[in-house]
Amino acid sequence: MEKEIKEVRHFFDVEVPALLDNLSQEDAPNWGLMTPHHMLEHLIVTFKMSIGRINIPVVSKEEDFPRLKAYLMKDSPMRRSVPSPTGKNELQPLRSANLEEAKAKLLKEIESFVGFMDSNPEFLANHPYGGPMTAQEWFLFHRKHFKHHFIQFGLMADYES
């Protein structure tokens, strides 16, 4: 897992900031309801979940955790338009004043998470579909999740391209 964590660090340290520079408020999603601003705030919330600052109930069965966790950590496409585990499929109110502020908050959240993961690699937080996941497992999921949304907004080529 160490080699993969190193690759994910590179993704977040180098690729993510460069890709975010290409995101504008006018970008339309290839699917779904989110605006670029909503997408960034959604990613921020997910980081907060991964260190236990936000708790969302687990909706999967415990016997499915190993299979779902393996899928969530794998660098492969995610299903599109996945329903929210909270059942709230409408856009949430925005918390940042604008897109640039949301970008800055997201980059800070990434930095905070990496520091947290380095200090607490075995910390467990529930993923709503995969159940208990360590900070390192969440880090692998975050890469998959970012790629999913970056593909959604045309910032990255689709896996199938």
C-alpha positions in Angstrom: 0.0 0.0 0.0 3.0 2.3 0.6 3.7 2.7 -3.1 0.1 3.5 -3.9 -0.1 6.1 -1.0 3.0 7.8 -2.6 1.2 7.9 -5.9 -1.9 9.4 -4.3 0.2 12.0 -2.6 1.6 13.0 -5.9 -1.9 13.2 -7.3 -3.0 15.6 -4.5 0.2 17.6 -4.3 0.8 18.2 -8.0 -2.2 17.2 -10.2 -5.1 18.4 -8.1 -3.9 22.0 -7.7 -3.2 22.3 -11.4 -6.6 20.8 -12.4 -8.4 23.1 -10.0 -6.7 26.1 -11.8 -8.7 25.0 -14.9 -12.1 24.9 -13.1 -14.4 27.9 -13.6 -17.9 28.7 -12.4 -19.2 28.5 -16.0 -18.2 24.8 -16.4 -21.2 22.6 -16.9 -21.2 19.0 -15.5 -21.3 16.1 -17.9 -23.9 14.5 -15.6 -25.6 15.4 -12.4 -26.9 18.6 -10.8 -23.8 20.0 -9.1 -22.2 23.3 -10.1 -18.4 23.5 -9.8 -18.8 25.4 -6.5 -21.1 22.6 -5.1 -18.7 19.9 -6.3 -15.8 21.5 -4.4 -17.8 21.9 -1.2 -19.0 18.2 -1.6 -15.3 17.2 -1.7 -14.6 19.2 1.4 -17.4 17.5 3.3 -16.1 14.1 2.3 -12.7 15.0 3.8 -14.4 16.0 7.0 -16.2 12.6 7.0 -12.8 10.8 6.6 -11.4 12.2 9.9 -14.7 11.9 11.8 -15.7 15.6 11.9 -18.9 14.7 10.1 -20.7 11.4 10.6 -23.2 10.0 8.0 -24.9 6.7 8.8 -23.6 3.6 7.1 -26.2 2.3 4.6 -24.5 -0.9 3.5 -24.7 -4.3 5.2 -21.7 -5.3 7.2 -21.1 -8.5 5.2 -20.7 -6.3 2.1 -18.0 -4.1 3.6 -15.0 -6.0 2.3 -16.3 -6.0 -1.3 -17.4 -2.4 -1.2 -14.3 -1.2 0.5 -12.1 -2.9 -2.2 -14.2 -1.1 -4.9 -14.0 2.3 -3.1 -10.2 2.1 -2.8 -9.5 0.9 -6.4 -8.4 3.5 -9.0 -11.3 2.8 -11.4 -14.5 4.6 -12.5 -17.3 5.3 -10.1 -20.9 4.8 -11.0 -22.4 8.1 -12.1 -25.2 10.0 -10.3 -24.9 7.8 -7.2 -27.8 8.7 -4.8 -26.7 10.4 -1.6 -26.6 8.0 1.4 -28.4 10.7 3.4 -31.4 10.5 1.0 -31.0 14.3 0.2 -30.4 14.4 -3.5 -30.9 18.2 -3.9 -28.1 20.7 -3.9 -26.9 21.8 -0.5 -26.5 25.5 0.4 -23.1 26.9 -0.4 -20.8 27.8 2.5 -18.0 29.5 0.7 -18.5 33.0 -0.8 -17.3 32.0 -4.2 -15.5 29.4 -6.3 -12.0 30.7 -5.5 -12.7 30.6 -1.8 -14.0 27.0 -2.1 -10.8 26.0 -4.0 -8.6 27.5 -1.3 -10.7 25.7 1.4 -10.4 22.4 -0.4 -6.6 22.7 -0.8 -6.4 23.5 2.9 -8.6 20.5 3.7 -6.4 18.2 1.7 -3.3 19.4 3.5 -5.0 19.0 6.9 -6.1 15.5 5.9 -2.6 14.4 4.8 -1.2 15.6 8.1 -3.9 13.8 10.0 -3.3 10.6 8.0 0.4 10.8 8.6 -0.1 11.1 12.4 -3.1 8.6 12.5 -2.8 6.1 9.6 -5.0 3.5 11.4 -7.7 6.0 12.5 -11.1 4.6 11.6 -14.0 6.6 10.2 -17.1 5.2 8.7 -17.7 5.5 4.9 -21.4 5.4 4.3 -21.1 2.5 1.8 -17.8 0.9 2.8 -18.1 0.9 6.6 -15.0 1.5 8.8 -12.0 2.6 6.8 -8.5 3.7 8.0 -7.2 7.1 7.0 -4.9 5.5 4.4 -7.9 3.7 2.9 -9.9 6.9 2.8 -6.9 8.6 1.0 -7.2 6.0 -1.7 -10.9 6.6 -1.9 -10.4 10.4 -2.1 -8.3 9.9 -5.2 -11.1 7.9 -6.8 -13.7 10.4 -5.7 -11.8 13.4 -7.0 -11.2 11.7 -10.4 -14.9 11.0 -10.6 -15.8 14.6 -10.1 -13.0 16.0 -12.2 -14.2 13.8 -15.0 -17.7 15.1 -14.3 -16.5 18.6 -15.1 -14.2 17.8 -17.9 -11.0 18.5 -16.0 -9.7 15.0 -16.7 -10.1 12.5 -19.4 -12.6 9.7 -18.6 -11.2 6.3 -17.8 -12.8 4.9 -21.0 -11.2 7.6 -23.2 
